[in-house]
Amino acid sequence: MQRVVLLGASNLTLAFPLVLGYLRTGFAQPVRLFAAHGHGRSYGLTSRVLFRGLPGITKSSLWSQLDEDSHEVSQTTALLTDIGNDLLYGADVAQIIEWVEECLQQLQTREAQVVMTMLPLASVERLSAWRYNLTSALFFPGKGPKWHVMQQNIHELDTELRQLAKTYNAETVEPQAAWYGFDPIHIRRGYRRAAWKQILSRWSAFDATAAKHRGSASRAINVWRLRPSQRFLFGREHNHDQPVSADERLALHLY
């Protein structure tokens, strides 16, 4: 059994139906998938988008469920992505690094092969102040720092993440400028297949040549409707049993 841990935010959420297809076909063994993601998801803060709230990834029940997972696992692979989101919430670099390191420590105890996507520097560096302000207002209204502060934070966070990757022996993926358009932080739809194959292929057990996805709009919608273990709607907590779906190739747990 292959165990996979996926941690991220909007990019992972938007591509999640595609990623599920790749995981089903790209591993030789059946997959037990533990995922914590969601639009605007933070690594450490409770995040809210419209009327829906999610706990920070470090505070989610994913970690306790990994401890309780009694299935025989031949290998654990993990991905950390969308790390720069927390800068737009106003979190400082030291705090973000603390959250990411907590995740890496948890994964290290499980002998996971870890891949981290770096910040989309090539895309962000093309930004003007007005485009940054527009992006911040659309996706993180009233929370992001001023553009000149953000520029400093981005490069500081990038440096610290690279050091963490070395310390914890994590593979890194450099986002390509071509993946992004006017929106500097979300991978364009036309590039998602190539981008996600490149990201996932950094796992030694993942065969990108075998990975296939035969999706449809209705299947994608059904995936996006699946409910995590814990979320808040209009301030009220809602809990859901896991896994949310399971078949002979993949069991999916959402947190």
C-alpha positions, -999 to +999 in steps of 0.1 A: +000+000+000+013+034-010+005+062+015+003+098+001+001+130+021-009+162+002-008+196+019-017+228+002-043+254-007-060+267-039-036+253-065-040+218-050-078+223-047-082+235-083-062+205-096-075+179-071-096+159-096-066+158-119-043+148-091-066+120-080-065+105-115-027+107-116-024+091-082-047+062-091-026+053-122+009+066-114+016+042-085+020+005-089+003-001-055-031+010-043-031+044-026-042+056+008-044+094+004-045+119+033-051+154+020-054+188+037-062+216+013-088+242+004-092+276-011-073+301+011-060+273+033-033+283+058-006+262+073-012+275+108-042+298+109-079+291+107-088+304+073-122+316+060-135+320+025-170+334+024-190+314+049-166+284+051-137+280+075-109+254+078-084+248+106-047+254+099-030+224+084-007+220+114-038+220+136-059+196+115-067+160+126-047+146+097-017+141+119-036+121+145-053+100+118-019+091+103-009+078+138-041+057+139-037+044+104-033+006+109-029-004+072+004-019+061+023+008+041+053+001+020+062+038+016+049+073+025+052+101+000+043+137+008+038+170-010+038+205+006+026+232-018+010+267-018+033+277+011+034+314+002-004+319+009+003+327+045+023+358+035-009+372+021-026+366+055+001+389+070+020+360+088+056+368+092+083+346+077+095+331+110+060+320+118+055+304+084+088+286+086+078+272+121+045+258+106+063+242+076+090+228+098+063+213+121+049+195+091+083+183+079+091+170+114+058+150+114+066+136+080+101+128+090+089+106+118+070+086+092+100+083+069+082+100+041+098+111+009+089+147+008+085+171-022+081+209-017+071+233-044+090+266-041+074+300-043+065+311-079+092+338-079+095+340-117+058+349-118+057+372-088+088+391-099+069+402-130+042+418-109+036+455-107+023+471-075-012+475-089-014+438-100-003+427-065-028+449-049-056+436-071-046+400-065-044+406-028-078+423-028-095+395-048-082+365-028-071+379+006-090+411+011-077+435+037-049+411+049-018+414+028+012+437+035+022+466+013+039+456-020+074+467-009+071+446+023+058+416+004+088+417-020+112+415+009+091+387+026+089+366-005+127+365-010+133+359+027+107+331+028+122+315-004+157+315+012+144+299+045+124+273+026+154+262+006+173+258+039+145+237+054+144+215+023+181+208+027+178+201+065+149+177+060+162+162+027+131+173+008+130+174-030+121+208-044+102+218-075+107+252-092+074+266-106+079+278-142+069+313-152+049+299-181+025+282-157+011+315-146-008+343-164-024+375-152-031+357-119+005+353-105-002+326-079-026+301-095-014+277-123-033+283-155-057+256-164-039+248-197-007+241-179-021+220-149-015+186-165+021+192-173+028+211-141+013+184-118+031+156-136+063+174-131+056+180-094+045+144-087+072+128-107+098+139-081+085+110-060+107+079-068+077+055-068+055+077-091+056+067-128+046+098-148+045+078-180+018+056-166-002+084-149-035+091-168-065+112-161-098+107-179-120+132-161-151+151-168-168+182-155-193+162-135-166+140-119-146+171-110-176+187-094-183+155-074-147+156-061-149+192-051-181+184-032-164+159-009-163+171+027-133+173+050-132+158+084-137+192+100-149+226+086-169+255+098-200+268+081-214+302+092-193+297+124-207+263+132-184+232+133-193+203+110-176+169+112-176+142+085-165+105+086-135+095+067-126+081+041-150+101+019-144+077-009-127+044-014-122+018-042-096-009-051-071+018-062-075+047-039-090+056-004-094+093+001-092+110+035-098+148+036-089+170+065 
